[in-house]
Amino acid sequence: MTVPALSEWRTACSVERRGAFLTTGNARKKGEIRAMRKNKMMRAASGLLVAVLLSTCAISGTFAKYTTSVDGTDSARVAKWGFTGGSTIAISDLFKNTYDTTVKSSADVIAPGTTGSAKFGFTYGGDGSVTAPEVAYTFNVSTEGSSCDQSIRDNANIQWKLDKGKWGTWDQLTTAIQALDGNKTGDRYEPNTLPDEFKTTGPNEHTISWQWKFETAGAATDNQDAQATQDATDTTMGNATKLDEVTLKITVTATQID
């Protein structure tokens, strides 16, 4: 048997090792390729699973879910008051400085044989279905600030009245005016109510009248002494150093209360 030379043996070994190395390298490379393919497949499968889960959530949210909803609303308008600035206490013409051609003065005066009247009102401007204030309020008619000297009060021929009432005294007049507010306890009125004397929409006017009778009724024929006495009383009043005076002031006030 022929023994190969050392150089031939070394060459053969080298070739064998190279072949083994190539075989091992190829196997490793194929394994890496297979691993890479497996990883790609796993990633693709994971992505597909996520997509399926998301689609499932979306579908379940669209077709099957619990839901609760509550809501509330409110609205309002301003409550009606209704007493307007058009109200008037126009009694400045109750007394005059001239009466026909029989009395003329530089100041407002009263004298035997004269008479006068004036109107005042307090407007409620209700409209439509709202015919009274929608709030509680006080309503007061006052004659505070009025005054009447005693000789005028005591003169039976100087008479006063409100609206179509009977002729009476000064005190009876002021009492009647104050009673227009209804004389309620605390002057209180509930919502949707009006004082009887001011419950019609509009000016709700009232008239004050006065007269100073020229002669005492019946005295001219039945009792000359009574007429003479009355004449003396009137004359004394007209000759007084300080002429007596009368002042009438009316205040109507409506005020909302809490």
C-alpha positions in Angstrom: 0.0 0.0 0.0 1.2 3.4 -1.0 1.4 5.9 1.9 0.4 9.4 0.8 3.0 12.0 1.1 2.8 14.5 4.1 1.9 17.3 1.8 -0.9 15.4 0.3 -2.3 14.5 3.7 -2.2 18.1 4.8 -4.1 19.1 1.7 -6.7 16.5 2.2 -7.2 17.5 5.8 -7.5 21.1 4.8 -10.1 20.3 2.2 -12.0 18.2 4.7 -12.0 20.9 7.3 -13.1 23.5 4.8 -15.9 21.3 3.7 -17.0 20.7 7.3 -16.8 24.4 8.0 -18.9 25.2 4.9 -21.4 22.5 5.8 -21.6 23.9 9.4 -21.9 27.5 8.1 -24.5 26.6 5.7 -26.5 24.9 8.3 -26.2 27.8 10.7 -27.2 30.2 8.0 -30.2 28.1 7.1 -31.2 28.0 10.8 -31.0 31.8 11.1 -33.1 32.2 8.0 -35.7 29.8 9.5 -35.6 31.8 12.8 -36.1 35.0 10.9 -39.0 33.6 9.0 -40.5 32.3 12.3 -40.1 35.7 13.9 -41.8 37.4 11.0 -44.7 34.9 11.2 -45.0 35.5 14.9 -45.1 39.3 14.4 -47.6 39.0 11.7 -49.7 36.7 13.9 -49.4 39.1 16.8 -50.5 42.1 14.6 -53.4 40.1 13.3 -54.4 39.2 16.8 -54.3 42.9 17.9 -56.4 43.8 14.8 -58.9 41.2 15.7 -59.1 42.3 19.3 -59.5 46.0 18.3 -62.2 45.0 15.8 -64.0 43.0 18.4 -64.0 45.9 20.9 -65.2 48.3 18.2 -68.0 45.9 17.2 -69.0 45.2 20.7 -69.0 48.9 21.5 -71.3 49.5 18.5 -73.8 46.8 19.0 -73.8 46.0 22.8 -73.1 48.4 25.7 -74.5 50.0 28.9 -75.4 53.6 28.7 -77.1 56.1 31.1 -77.9 59.7 30.4 -79.6 62.5 32.4 -80.5 66.1 31.5 -82.2 69.1 33.0 -83.2 72.6 31.9 -85.2 75.6 33.2 -86.2 79.1 32.1 -87.9 82.1 33.6 -89.2 85.6 32.9 -89.2 88.7 35.1 -92.2 88.9 37.5 -94.8 91.5 36.6 -94.8 94.6 38.8 -97.3 96.8 36.9 -97.4 100.0 38.9 -96.1 102.6 36.4 -94.5 106.0 36.4 -97.7 107.2 34.7 -99.4 107.6 38.0 -100.4 111.1 38.9 -101.3 113.0 42.1 -102.3 116.1 40.2 -104.1 118.1 42.9 -102.2 121.4 42.3 -105.4 122.8 40.9 -107.5 122.0 44.0 -107.2 125.6 45.1 -106.9 128.6 42.7 -106.1 132.3 42.8 -109.1 133.2 40.6 -112.7 132.0 40.8 -114.8 133.3 37.9 -114.8 137.1 38.2 -115.7 137.2 41.9 -112.3 136.3 43.5 -108.9 137.3 42.3 -105.6 137.0 44.3 -101.9 136.7 43.8 -102.0 133.4 45.8 -104.2 130.4 45.9 -107.1 131.2 48.2 -110.5 129.9 49.4 -113.4 132.3 50.2 -117.1 132.2 50.8 -118.9 131.2 47.6 -116.0 129.4 46.1 -115.5 125.7 45.3 -112.9 123.5 43.7 -112.0 119.9 42.8 -109.0 117.9 41.6 -108.3 114.3 40.5 -105.5 111.9 41.5 -104.8 108.4 40.5 -102.3 105.5 40.8 -101.9 103.6 37.6 -101.6 99.8 37.3 -100.3 98.9 33.9 -101.4 95.3 33.7 -101.7 93.6 30.3 -102.9 90.3 28.9 -103.3 87.7 31.6 -101.2 89.6 34.1 -103.7 91.9 35.8 -102.0 92.3 39.2 -98.4 92.3 40.6 -96.9 88.8 40.8 -95.0 89.7 44.0 -96.1 90.5 47.5 -96.1 94.2 48.3 -97.3 96.9 50.6 -99.7 99.6 49.4 -100.2 102.8 51.3 -102.2 105.9 50.8 -101.1 108.7 53.1 -102.1 112.3 53.8 -99.0 112.9 55.9 -97.8 116.5 55.3 -101.4 117.8 55.1 -102.5 120.5 57.4 -105.7 122.6 58.1 -105.8 125.5 60.5 -108.4 125.2 63.2 -110.7 128.0 62.0 -111.1 126.3 58.6 -111.7 122.9 60.3 -114.4 124.4 62.6 -116.2 126.4 59.9 -119.3 124.4 59.1 -119.8 126.1 55.8 -116.4 124.8 54.5 -117.1 121.2 53.4 -115.1 118.4 51.8 -115.8 115.1 50.1 -114.1 112.3 48.1 -115.6 111.1 44.9 -119.4 110.9 45.2 -119.5 110.7 48.9 -121.4 113.1 51.2 -120.1 116.5 52.1 -118.3 116.4 55.4 -115.5 117.7 57.5 -111.7 118.0 56.8 -111.0 115.0 59.1 -113.6 112.9 57.3 -112.0 113.7 54.0 -108.5 112.7 55.0 -109.8 109.5 56.6 -111.6 108.6 53.4 -108.4 109.2 51.4 -106.3 107.0 53.6 -108.9 104.2 53.4 -108.3 103.9 49.7 -105.4 101.5 50.4 -107.8 99.1 52.0 -106.6 99.6 55.6 -105.0 96.2 55.6 -102.8 95.0 58.5 -99.3 96.1 57.7 -100.6 97.4 54.3 -99.7 94.0 52.9 -101.1 92.6 49.6 -100.4 89.1 48.4 -99.2 88.3 44.8 -101.9 88.6 42.1 -104.1 91.0 44.2 -104.9 94.7 44.0 -106.5 97.2 46.4 -110.2 97.4 45.6 -110.0 101.1 44.9 -107.1 100.7 42.4 -107.8 97.3 40.9 -108.9 98.4 37.4 -106.1 98.8 35.0 -105.7 102.4 34.0 -105.5 105.6 36.0 -107.9 104.6 38.8 -108.8 108.2 39.4 -110.4 109.7 42.5 -111.8 113.2 42.9 -111.5 115.5 45.8 -114.0 118.3 46.1 -114.5 121.2 48.5 -116.9 124.1 48.9 -117.3 127.2 51.1 -121.0 127.8 51.1 -122.0 131.5 50.7 -125.0 131.1 53.0 -125.9 128.7 55.7 -128.6 126.4 54.4 -132.1 127.5 55.6 -130.7 130.5 57.6 -131.8 133.1 55.1 -135.5 132.4 55.8 -135.6 130.3 59.0 -133.0 131.8 61.2 -131.5 135.1 60.5 -129.4 134.9 63.6 -127.7 131.8 62.4 -126.8 133.5 59.1 -125.6 136.5 60.9 -123.4 134.4 63.2 -121.9 132.6 60.2 -121.3 135.8 58.4 -119.4 137.1 61.5 -117.3 133.9 61.6 -116.4 134.2 57.9 -115.6 137.9 58.3 -113.3 137.3 61.3 -111.4 134.7 59.3 -111.0 137.2 56.4 -109.7 140.0 58.6 -107.2 137.9 60.7 -103.7 139.3 60.9 -102.4 135.9 59.9 -104.8 134.4 57.4 -105.3 130.7 58.1 -104.2 128.1 55.6 -105.0 124.6 54.4 -102.7 122.2 52.6 -103.6 118.8 51.2 -100.8 116.3 50.3 -101.5 112.8 49.1 -98.8 110.1 48.7 -99.5 106.7 47.2 -96.7 104.1 47.6 -96.4 100.5 46.5 -93.3 98.6 47.6 -92.3 95.0 47.0 -91.7 93.0 50.2 -89.6 89.9 50.7 
